[in-house]
Amino acid sequence: MGNITDTCHDNEKIDFFYNNSGKPINTEWNKRDYVIVTLGMIVCFIVIFSNFLVIAAIFKNRRFHFPIYYLLGNMALADLFAGFAYLHMMFHTGPWTIKLSLSQWFTRQGLINTSLTASVLNLLFVAVERHQTIFNVQLHSSMSTRRVFIIVLLIWLVAIIMGLVPQMGWNCTCHLSECSTMAPLYHRSFLIFWAVLNLITFSIMLAVYTRIFLYVRHKGRQMSQHTSTTRQRETMMNLMKTVSMILGCFVVCWTPALVVLLLDGLNYDKSLVLGLEKYCLVLAECNSFVNPIIYCFRDQDMRRTFKEILCCNWSQSHKNRGFSEVKFHTVEQENGKSRIPKAIERSNGTPLIHASSEDIPASPERSD
């Protein structure tokens, strides 16, 4: 057995590794395969459509040509890539798996790893940017365009490396006893590493958003004591709701898949891992179309641009070259607005100071 374990099996076929790991590989389609592939394709098309719409809106509307929107656009690009990667997987899974070469199998899994890693990293950097913006008095993020592009390149560099690592050697083709169950060519230690890395990323996001939540709640109480402006309270509440949605969706979509990956890496019950595998991966992929809904669909200007795109109106947004009316305001800005005189009235009650468009508080978290 020691000789078999220490011998490399790069020339073996896929079914050799699946049989070694105890993962069944179907040669004919069954009901479960149809359900998984159909559900997966539906999710893929939703992911592709929603994220393409976000990218098109950012490209179309000059009001979105700011660093933070570039970062959100890159997040949409990562999720768009995830949609295509997962769609590719749907056409190379089930009974099609047995026909794959080792290189094709590593490519299939590598695309998924790359896309999902890029999506998670984008979520992390957006969380950091949100933290920086809320805790600093500024209209838009202080992040320069150059810095955003460096971050974008870093995200994709790390994502590509994560996708290539197993194919470059961190696999079990020479250590059959260490092959995982979910991914029969992956080394168990790689699954543990990938799951723990994402859980650490989740923990950082949780800490960042928790701090934002506590800060916003504290400021909301202060504002309720010193002002009765309804719009300011709404801004606070909408921000807290958005933070809760981000945390909740991320936990719901990612935790099951990460836990199952970790259990597989720790060589837990194979039947449990195999029973939950595909459903957990589809659920994790759902996070790729939840992101545009949370970050962009709640933006009024973004929604209006979506309508223009869907109605094939490509000229309206280019006529308005001003700032987006949905700005990334901070809590301090909202407090500052409350100190601006609402109106200096004449004796007849006519205001001398009229509210301009910039005096209207708004945030990307506000919904209709």
C-alpha positions as CSV (number, residue, x, y, z in Angstrom):
1,M,0.0,0.0,0.0
2,G,2.9,2.3,0.7
3,N,4.2,1.9,-2.8
4,I,0.8,2.8,-4.3
5,T,0.5,5.8,-2.1
6,D,3.9,7.2,-2.9
7,T,3.6,6.6,-6.6
8,C,2.3,9.4,-8.8
9,H,-0.7,8.6,-11.0
10,D,-0.7,11.5,-13.4
11,N,-1.6,9.1,-16.3
12,E,-4.7,7.6,-14.7
13,K,-8.2,8.5,-15.7
14,I,-10.7,10.4,-13.6
15,D,-12.7,7.4,-12.5
16,F,-9.5,6.0,-10.8
17,F,-9.4,8.9,-8.4
18,Y,-13.2,8.9,-7.8
19,N,-13.1,5.2,-7.0
20,N,-10.1,5.8,-4.7
21,S,-12.0,8.6,-2.8
22,G,-15.2,6.6,-2.6
23,K,-17.2,9.3,-4.6
24,P,-19.6,7.7,-7.0
25,I,-19.3,8.8,-10.6
26,N,-22.3,8.3,-12.8
27,T,-22.2,7.0,-16.3
28,E,-25.9,7.7,-16.9
29,W,-28.2,10.6,-16.0
30,N,-30.5,10.2,-13.0
31,K,-33.1,12.4,-11.4
32,R,-30.7,14.0,-9.0
33,D,-28.3,15.0,-11.8
34,Y,-31.1,16.7,-13.7
35,V,-32.3,18.6,-10.6
36,I,-28.8,19.8,-9.7
37,V,-27.8,20.8,-13.3
38,T,-31.1,22.6,-13.9
39,L,-31.0,24.5,-10.7
40,G,-27.3,25.3,-11.3
41,M,-28.0,26.7,-14.8
42,I,-30.9,28.8,-13.5
43,V,-28.6,30.3,-10.9
44,C,-25.9,30.9,-13.5
45,F,-28.1,32.8,-15.9
46,I,-29.4,35.0,-13.1
47,V,-25.8,35.7,-11.9
48,I,-24.7,36.5,-15.5
49,F,-27.6,38.7,-16.3
50,S,-27.6,40.7,-13.0
51,N,-23.9,41.3,-12.9
52,F,-23.8,42.2,-16.6
53,L,-26.5,44.8,-15.9
54,V,-24.4,46.3,-13.1
55,I,-21.3,46.5,-15.3
56,A,-23.2,48.1,-18.2
57,A,-24.8,50.6,-15.8
58,I,-21.4,51.7,-14.4
59,F,-20.0,52.0,-17.9
60,K,-23.0,53.8,-19.3
61,N,-23.6,56.4,-16.6
62,R,-20.8,59.0,-16.1
63,R,-22.1,59.7,-12.7
64,F,-20.7,56.3,-11.6
65,H,-17.2,57.1,-12.8
66,F,-15.7,57.3,-9.3
67,P,-13.3,54.9,-7.5
68,I,-15.9,53.3,-5.3
69,Y,-18.1,52.4,-8.3
70,Y,-15.0,50.9,-10.0
71,L,-14.6,48.7,-7.0
72,L,-18.2,47.7,-7.1
73,G,-17.9,47.1,-10.9
74,N,-15.0,44.8,-10.3
75,M,-17.1,42.9,-7.7
76,A,-19.7,42.5,-10.4
77,L,-17.0,41.4,-12.9
78,A,-15.9,38.7,-10.4
79,D,-19.4,37.5,-9.9
80,L,-20.0,37.6,-13.7
81,F,-16.9,35.4,-14.1
82,A,-18.3,33.1,-11.4
83,G,-21.5,32.8,-13.4
84,F,-19.6,31.7,-16.5
85,A,-17.3,29.4,-14.5
86,Y,-20.2,27.7,-12.8
87,L,-22.0,27.4,-16.1
88,H,-18.9,25.7,-17.6
89,M,-19.0,23.3,-14.6
90,M,-22.6,22.5,-15.3
91,F,-21.6,21.2,-18.7
92,H,-18.7,19.2,-17.3
93,T,-20.4,17.5,-14.3
94,G,-22.6,14.4,-13.7
95,P,-22.1,11.7,-16.3
96,W,-19.8,14.2,-18.3
97,T,-17.2,14.1,-15.5
98,I,-15.9,10.6,-16.5
99,K,-15.0,11.9,-19.9
100,L,-12.7,14.6,-18.6
101,S,-8.9,14.4,-18.6
102,L,-7.0,15.4,-15.4
103,S,-6.1,18.8,-17.0
104,Q,-9.7,19.5,-17.9
105,W,-10.8,18.5,-14.4
106,F,-8.3,20.8,-12.8
107,T,-9.4,23.6,-15.2
108,R,-13.0,23.1,-14.2
109,Q,-12.3,23.3,-10.5
110,G,-9.7,26.1,-10.9
111,L,-12.2,28.4,-12.6
112,I,-14.6,27.9,-9.7
113,N,-11.8,28.6,-7.1
114,T,-10.6,31.7,-9.0
115,S,-14.1,33.2,-9.4
116,L,-15.3,32.6,-5.9
117,T,-12.0,33.8,-4.4
118,A,-12.2,37.0,-6.4
119,S,-15.8,37.5,-5.3
120,V,-15.0,37.0,-1.6
121,L,-12.0,39.3,-1.8
122,N,-14.1,42.0,-3.5
123,L,-16.6,41.8,-0.6
124,L,-13.7,42.2,1.8
125,F,-12.3,45.3,0.1
126,V,-15.8,46.9,-0.2
127,A,-16.3,46.3,3.5
128,V,-13.0,48.0,4.3
129,E,-13.9,50.9,2.0
130,R,-17.3,51.3,3.6
131,H,-15.6,51.4,7.0
132,Q,-13.2,54.1,5.8
133,T,-15.9,56.2,4.2
134,I,-18.3,56.1,7.2
135,F,-15.6,56.9,9.8
136,N,-14.2,59.8,7.7
137,V,-15.9,63.0,6.8
138,Q,-15.9,62.9,3.0
139,L,-18.3,62.9,0.1
140,H,-16.8,60.0,-1.8
141,S,-14.2,57.5,-0.8
142,S,-10.7,59.0,-0.4
143,M,-9.4,56.1,-2.4
144,S,-7.7,57.3,-5.6
145,T,-8.4,55.7,-9.0
146,R,-4.8,54.4,-9.1
147,R,-5.2,52.7,-5.7
148,V,-8.5,51.1,-6.8
149,F,-6.8,49.6,-9.9
150,I,-3.9,48.3,-7.8
151,I,-6.5,46.6,-5.5
152,V,-8.3,45.2,-8.5
153,L,-5.0,43.7,-9.9
154,L,-4.2,42.3,-6.5
155,I,-7.6,40.7,-6.2
156,W,-7.3,38.9,-9.5
157,L,-3.7,38.0,-8.9
158,V,-4.5,36.2,-5.7
159,A,-7.6,34.7,-7.2
160,I,-5.7,33.3,-10.2
161,I,-3.0,31.9,-7.9
162,M,-5.6,30.2,-5.8
163,G,-7.1,28.6,-8.9
164,L,-3.7,27.4,-10.2
165,V,-2.2,26.1,-6.9
166,P,-3.8,22.6,-7.0
167,Q,-2.8,22.0,-10.6
168,M,0.7,23.2,-9.9
169,G,1.3,20.6,-7.3
170,W,-0.9,20.9,-4.2
171,N,-3.0,17.8,-5.2
172,C,-3.1,14.2,-4.3
173,T,-2.1,12.5,-7.5
174,C,1.0,11.2,-5.7
175,H,-0.7,10.8,-2.3
176,L,-3.9,8.8,-2.8
177,S,-4.5,8.4,0.9
178,E,-4.8,12.2,1.2
179,C,-7.4,12.7,-1.5
180,S,-10.5,14.5,-0.5
181,T,-14.0,13.2,-1.1
182,M,-15.7,16.3,-2.7
183,A,-12.8,16.9,-5.0
184,P,-11.0,13.6,-5.5
185,L,-7.9,15.1,-7.0
186,Y,-7.4,17.7,-4.3
187,H,-5.3,17.2,-1.3
188,R,-7.2,17.4,2.0
189,S,-4.8,20.0,3.4
190,F,-5.6,22.3,0.5
191,L,-9.3,22.1,1.3
192,I,-8.6,22.9,4.9
193,F,-6.4,25.8,3.9
194,W,-9.0,27.2,1.5
195,A,-11.9,26.8,3.9
196,V,-10.0,28.4,6.8
197,L,-8.7,31.2,4.6
198,N,-12.3,32.1,3.7
199,L,-13.5,31.7,7.2
200,I,-10.8,34.2,8.3
201,T,-11.9,36.6,5.6
202,F,-15.5,36.2,6.9
203,S,-14.4,36.9,10.4
204,I,-12.6,40.1,9.3
205,M,-15.8,41.2,7.4
206,L,-17.9,40.4,10.5
207,A,-15.6,42.5,12.7
208,V,-15.7,45.4,10.2
209,Y,-19.4,45.4,9.7
210,T,-20.1,45.0,13.4
211,R,-18.0,48.1,14.2
212,I,-19.9,50.0,11.5
213,F,-23.2,48.8,12.9
214,L,-22.3,49.8,16.5
215,Y,-21.0,53.2,15.3
216,V,-24.1,53.9,13.2
217,R,-26.4,52.9,16.1
218,H,-24.5,55.2,18.5
219,K,-24.7,58.1,16.0
220,G,-28.4,57.4,15.4
221,R,-29.1,57.8,19.1
222,Q,-27.1,61.1,19.2
223,M,-29.1,62.4,16.2
224,S,-32.4,61.4,17.8
225,Q,-31.4,63.6,20.8
226,H,-30.4,66.6,18.9
227,T,-32.5,66.7,15.8
228,S,-35.9,65.6,14.6
229,T,-35.1,65.4,11.0
230,T,-36.8,62.3,9.6
231,R,-34.5,61.9,6.6
232,Q,-31.5,61.5,8.8
233,R,-33.1,58.8,10.9
234,E,-34.1,57.0,7.7
235,T,-30.5,57.2,6.5
236,M,-29.3,55.6,9.7
237,M,-31.9,52.9,9.6
238,N,-31.3,52.1,6.0
239,L,-27.6,51.8,6.6
240,M,-28.1,49.4,9.5
241,K,-30.5,47.3,7.4
242,T,-28.0,47.1,4.6
243,V,-25.2,46.0,7.0
244,S,-27.5,43.3,8.4
245,M,-28.5,42.1,4.9
246,I,-24.8,41.9,3.9
247,L,-23.9,39.9,6.9
248,G,-27.0,37.7,6.8
249,C,-26.7,36.8,3.1
250,F,-23.0,36.1,3.4
251,V,-23.5,33.8,6.4
252,V,-26.4,32.0,4.7
253,C,-24.7,31.6,1.3
254,W,-21.1,30.7,2.4
255,T,-21.1,29.1,5.8
256,P,-22.6,25.7,4.7
257,A,-20.1,25.3,1.9
258,L,-17.1,26.3,4.0
259,V,-18.2,24.0,6.8
260,V,-18.6,21.0,4.4
261,L,-15.2,21.8,2.8
262,L,-13.6,21.8,6.2
263,L,-15.3,18.6,7.2
264,D,-14.1,16.9,4.0
265,G,-10.6,18.2,4.7
266,L,-10.7,16.7,8.2
267,N,-11.9,13.4,6.7
268,Y,-15.3,13.5,8.3
269,D,-18.3,11.2,7.3
270,K,-18.1,10.8,3.6
271,S,-21.8,10.1,3.1
272,L,-22.7,13.4,4.9
273,V,-20.2,15.4,2.8
274,L,-21.4,13.9,-0.5
275,G,-25.0,14.4,0.4
276,L,-24.6,18.1,1.0
277,E,-21.8,18.9,-1.5
278,K,-23.7,20.1,-4.6
279,Y,-26.5,21.9,-2.8
280,C,-24.0,23.9,-0.7
281,L,-22.0,24.9,-3.7
282,V,-25.1,26.1,-5.5
283,L,-26.1,28.1,-2.4
284,A,-22.6,29.6,-2.3
285,E,-22.9,30.6,-5.9
286,C,-26.2,32.4,-5.1
287,N,-24.1,35.0,-3.2
288,S,-22.9,36.2,-6.6
289,F,-26.3,37.5,-7.6
290,V,-27.2,38.6,-4.1
291,N,-24.2,41.1,-4.2
292,P,-25.6,43.3,-7.0
293,I,-29.0,43.4,-5.3
294,I,-27.5,44.6,-2.0
295,Y,-24.9,47.0,-3.3
296,C,-26.5,48.3,-6.4
297,F,-30.2,47.6,-6.7
298,R,-30.8,49.8,-3.6
299,D,-29.1,52.7,-5.3
300,Q,-31.8,54.9,-6.9
301,D,-29.6,56.2,-9.6
302,M,-28.4,52.7,-10.4
303,R,-32.0,51.5,-10.7
304,R,-32.9,54.3,-13.1
305,T,-29.9,53.4,-15.2
306,F,-31.0,49.8,-15.3
307,K,-34.4,50.9,-16.6
308,E,-32.7,52.9,-19.3
309,I,-30.6,49.9,-20.4
310,L,-33.6,47.5,-20.4
311,C,-35.6,50.1,-22.4
312,C,-32.6,50.5,-24.8
313,N,-32.2,54.2,-23.9
314,W,-28.5,54.8,-24.2
315,S,-28.4,58.6,-24.3
316,Q,-30.2,59.9,-21.2
317,S,-27.4,59.3,-18.7
318,H,-24.7,60.8,-20.8
319,K,-26.5,64.1,-20.9
320,N,-26.2,64.4,-17.2
321,R,-22.5,64.7,-16.4
322,G,-22.9,65.8,-12.8
323,F,-22.4,63.7,-9.7
324,S,-24.6,60.8,-8.9
325,E,-27.5,62.0,-6.8
326,V,-27.0,58.9,-4.7
327,K,-23.8,59.7,-2.9
328,F,-21.7,57.9,-0.3
329,H,-22.5,60.2,2.6
330,T,-21.0,59.7,6.0
331,V,-22.8,60.1,9.3
332,E,-20.9,63.2,10.1
333,Q,-22.1,64.7,6.8
334,E,-25.7,64.0,7.8
335,N,-25.1,65.7,11.2
336,G,-23.5,68.6,9.5
337,K,-26.6,69.1,7.3
338,S,-28.7,69.3,10.4
339,R,-26.8,72.3,11.5
340,I,-27.4,74.2,8.2
341,P,-30.3,76.7,8.6
342,K,-33.3,75.3,7.0
343,A,-34.5,78.7,5.9
344,I,-34.0,82.4,6.8
345,E,-37.5,83.7,6.5
346,R,-38.7,87.1,5.6
347,S,-41.5,88.7,7.5
348,N,-44.0,87.1,5.2
349,G,-42.5,83.7,5.8
350,T,-40.8,83.2,2.4
351,P,-37.5,81.4,2.7
352,L,-34.4,83.1,1.5
353,I,-32.4,79.8,1.4
354,H,-33.8,77.1,-0.8
355,A,-32.7,73.5,-0.6
356,S,-30.5,72.5,-3.4
357,S,-30.0,69.0,-4.7
358,E,-26.9,68.6,-2.7
359,D,-28.7,69.3,0.5
360,I,-30.9,66.3,0.1
361,P,-29.3,63.5,2.1
362,A,-29.0,60.2,0.3
363,S,-27.1,57.0,0.5
364,P,-26.5,53.9,-1.5
365,E,-28.4,52.0,1.1
366,R,-31.6,53.9,0.6
367,S,-34.5,52.1,-1.0
368,D,-37.7,53.2,-2.5
